[in-house]
Amino acid sequence: METQVMPRMAEMRVERRRNQVLRERFNAAETLLRPLLGTPESQNGAAFFRAMNRLHTAYPDLTPSEIEALVAAVVRSFQSRSGG
């Protein structure tokens, strides 16, 4: 008995992630916020407020919730890279 192997078709990947605008601005936001939030000691309430204010100035078209999400993502990035 002979087995036929069907050629595998390349699957089209559908983009399931949301907030593409935030994804596009993440690297720039990370660079912009590194002086404020780059070290674990500097991650406090006042620094978070200044970070949100700085992002709002740089990106006035983002909503407050988008700015908060972007700051949170940048902080998670810094924390995961520092091991803490």
C-alpha positions as CSV (number, residue, x, y, z in Angstrom):
1,M,0.0,0.0,0.0
2,E,1.4,3.4,-1.0
3,T,0.8,6.4,1.2
4,Q,0.4,9.8,-0.5
5,V,1.7,12.8,1.2
6,M,-0.3,15.9,0.7
7,P,1.8,19.1,0.3
8,R,1.2,21.4,3.3
9,M,-0.2,24.7,2.4
10,A,1.2,27.7,4.2
11,E,-1.2,29.0,6.8
12,M,-2.2,32.6,6.6
13,R,-1.7,34.1,10.0
14,V,-4.4,36.4,11.2
15,E,-3.2,39.2,13.4
16,R,-5.1,38.8,16.7
17,R,-3.3,41.3,18.8
18,R,-5.0,44.6,19.5
19,N,-3.6,48.1,20.0
20,Q,-1.3,48.1,17.0
21,V,-0.7,51.8,17.5
22,L,0.7,51.1,21.0
23,R,2.9,48.3,19.6
24,E,4.3,50.7,17.0
25,R,5.1,53.3,19.6
26,F,6.5,50.9,22.2
27,N,10.2,51.2,21.3
28,A,10.1,55.0,21.2
29,A,8.3,55.1,24.5
30,E,10.8,52.8,26.1
31,T,13.6,55.1,24.9
32,L,11.8,58.1,26.2
33,L,11.0,56.6,29.6
34,R,14.3,54.9,30.3
35,P,15.7,57.9,32.3
36,L,12.6,58.0,34.5
37,L,11.9,54.3,35.0
38,G,15.1,52.5,33.9
39,T,16.0,51.3,37.4
40,P,13.9,49.5,40.0
41,E,14.6,52.2,42.6
42,S,13.1,54.8,40.3
43,Q,9.8,53.0,39.8
44,N,7.5,54.8,42.2
45,G,4.2,56.8,42.0
46,A,5.8,60.1,41.2
47,A,7.9,58.6,38.4
48,F,4.9,56.9,36.9
49,F,3.0,60.2,36.9
50,R,5.9,61.9,35.2
51,A,6.1,59.1,32.7
52,M,2.5,59.4,31.8
53,N,2.8,63.1,31.5
54,R,5.9,62.8,29.2
55,L,4.0,60.3,27.0
56,H,1.0,62.5,26.8
57,T,3.2,65.4,25.7
58,A,4.9,63.2,23.1
59,Y,1.7,61.5,21.9
60,P,-1.3,63.8,22.5
61,D,-3.5,61.6,20.3
62,L,-3.4,58.7,22.7
63,T,-6.2,58.3,25.3
64,P,-5.3,58.3,29.0
65,S,-6.0,54.5,29.2
66,E,-3.6,53.9,26.2
67,I,-0.9,56.0,27.9
68,E,-1.4,54.0,31.1
69,A,-1.2,50.7,29.2
70,L,2.0,51.9,27.4
71,V,3.7,52.9,30.7
72,A,2.7,49.6,32.3
73,A,4.2,47.7,29.3
74,V,7.4,49.7,29.4
75,V,7.7,49.0,33.2
76,R,7.1,45.3,32.7
77,S,9.8,45.3,30.0
78,F,12.3,47.0,32.3
79,Q,11.4,44.6,35.2
80,S,11.8,41.5,33.0
81,R,15.1,42.6,31.7
82,S,16.5,43.4,35.1
83,G,15.4,40.1,36.5
84,G,13.1,41.7,39.1
